[in-house]
Amino acid sequence: MQMTQPTKWKAKMKHIISLLMENEAGALSRVAGLFSARGYNIESLTVAPTEDATLSRMTIVTSGSDEVIEQIIKQLNKLVDVVKVLDLNDGRYIERELMLVKVKATGALREEMKRISDIFRGRIIDVADGSYTIELTGSGSKLDAFLEALDKTVILETVRTGASGIGRGDRILKV
Amino acid sequence: MDDSNQQKIGQISGAEIIMRCLHEENVKFVFGYPGGAVLHIYDALFKQKYFKHILVRHEQAAVHAADAFSRATGEVGVALVTSGPGATNAVTGIATAYMDSIPMVVISGQVPTAAIGMDAFQEVDMVGVTRPCVKHNFLIKDVRDIASTLKKAFYIAASGRPGPVVVDIPKDITADFADFDYPKSVEMRSYTPVTKGHSGQIKKAVKILLEAKRPMIYTGGGLVLGDASNELVKLARTLDYPVTNTLMGLGGYPATDNQYVGMLGMHGTFEANNAMQDCDVLLAVGARFDDRVIGNPDHFLSVPRTIIHIDVDPSSISKRVKVDVPIVGHVQSVLGEMNELLAAETKKPDASALKTWWATINDWRAKKSASYDGSSSSIIKPQYVIEKLWEVTKGDAFITSDVGQHQMWAAQYYKFDKPRRWINSGGLGTMGVGLPYAMGCQLAYPNAQVACVTGEGSIQMNIQELSTCKQFHLPIKVILLNNRYLGMVRQWQEFFYENRYSESYMDSLPDFVKLAESYGHVGMNIEKPTDVEGALQDAFAMKDKFVFMNFMTDQKENVFPMVPNGKGLSEMILGSDPNANDAADEMEG
């Protein structure tokens, strides 16, 4: 699934913000602390070192009006450890998230779960007597759609990584 | 990694490295208080001759004094505290400096590296505790990082939008040995503050300024911190435009100049607030449109005007008020460029529009919104004390204040003609800063007149510093406006809580004269208006004495004008209105 940038921002839009920061102890807490101190919303936050081990790349999914997003970007840039900030929604980008879902797989459900997983291009990565664990990647909305397609009572457990995002084509976030 | 604690030839201890770093930074004073985690540092301090250590009586005062030293001189203030309670006592001082963007380096001791996270004696996660109220902070984990970290700390504190930087150093690191090599410069890929403003934006700003019919110049603490007072005066005089200063910006433009319309904001003048509201072009310099300055932002934006905003911090621009021409850069360099453009410009401001605008402003001025009823011969009006303080010190003192009514009266009635003379906690509003602030100023300028305008509530929040003043022979003059109330709290309770003076009366006050005398200072009680001027003259004539002046002032005096919380700038209540207090009641909500 791909997401493209809508032409007009709504009053309160979801934004995916990517940033590069010094891979130092406490750097994550500075970003998390900024969001809580200023009352900004965080839907998800993922972080890991890049190919350059001195840098971490973080993806933050947040929402807010244009003014709030502008402030978030400015405040992130103001953090001394932050090297670069990019609002992915300013251009074309790809978003991916990984989800693991453990579902009931007994009787007729065993076939049913396999079929739904296939439709969403999921992979069954663990098979037990009464359950399957399905691995699924895609945009957040695809993962949401998968969960909605399932009967709530069959879901035993879910875990999601939160979104990662990258700009399309020439949009490169690098030092 | 070499973990041995063996000293090799040429190596010095971490504690000694700290001393050398401070020397490299030309630090003259370190304000501090010793304790377990900083014993190695204090031992090195004992042996050095680079700087003077000022032993305070509470760590909070150390940070405030370092903060004031910076405010008065423009240099980076330095404080040194121990781990745990020493560090947490420093936090109020750090937050105070952070809110007012004061460059400072605070070195805190930490428990030994191996004990971190073990709930060791006097352990607190200082980096975690201070994270929301510092520009940046560091925990040093290797003796070889001390010099480069302190270099970065001083650089970060003083550059861009200044602010406090905390450097937390575990005890074992200060005992380890390393070579001393102080970096000449700092390169940080993640931190590159802007200096010069965008020249296209500056040109655009000048063009808009020259087209203004009702111009207004509004400057804040950023102008003072950016040392751009001369550039502002030049710009304002060239254009003949009115100027207002925020509480933090007082002295940025000379208060005795006719183009100055007074302070603006919650307790600003009628003319400043109205001109701010009614102008068609607003030039904001190093100011941040905060809630005490423009009141309700929706009300402020209900009338159209073009806003030009110069600030070194992009996040200050369009934060509360959307601006039309943002200019990110050092205020001094941007105003300098504007002056150059104006000098080369043939177009002049619209003289007839300006004449009309000044006439309107002068009508507002004629209201004399800063007047008060000084007719009583038995009760001292607090405003009168400040007026006389200004006269007696010939307007040339360093005035520190605490927080509350006395702070507003000092701001309204002491006419500051120079920047860095008015030292107060504007952003955080920290009671208790006044006396340590005066210490920082007096140490920076030993021969200057330094007065601390305070209230009986605030002064007791750091009263222990009378002892520090004794030890270092600081001839500060304390101007206590003693109304036996937490005056500003009482004023709000009168206006908005139907006179329910909940916990705002100060009972059981000490005999301040005896208290001062017990520290070897001079104490004075002043109870009659006719004694005010003489007492001030006597006090300031004692050039080598700390004088504690206890003025018994009117208990019911309120600060006017006042823009009630959440109201707009043109909705202010004037003190000259005979029903001012009732009007304030009605404004509630």
HADDOCK unambig.tbl for C-alpha pairs under 7 A between the chains (distance, minus, plus):
assign (segid A and resid 71 and name CA) (segid B and resid 315 and name CA) 6.31 0.50 0.50
assign (segid A and resid 71 and name CA) (segid B and resid 319 and name CA) 6.78 0.50 0.50
assign (segid A and resid 74 and name CA) (segid B and resid 314 and name CA) 6.65 0.50 0.50
assign (segid A and resid 74 and name CA) (segid B and resid 315 and name CA) 5.16 0.50 0.50
assign (segid A and resid 75 and name CA) (segid B and resid 315 and name CA) 6.14 0.50 0.50
assign (segid A and resid 80 and name CA) (segid B and resid 136 and name CA) 6.54 0.50 0.50
assign (segid A and resid 80 and name CA) (segid B and resid 190 and name CA) 6.13 0.50 0.50
assign (segid A and resid 80 and name CA) (segid B and resid 191 and name CA) 5.57 0.50 0.50
assign (segid A and resid 81 and name CA) (segid B and resid 190 and name CA) 5.65 0.50 0.50
assign (segid A and resid 82 and name CA) (segid B and resid 190 and name CA) 5.43 0.50 0.50
assign (segid A and resid 83 and name CA) (segid B and resid 189 and name CA) 6.37 0.50 0.50
assign (segid A and resid 83 and name CA) (segid B and resid 190 and name CA) 3.96 0.50 0.50
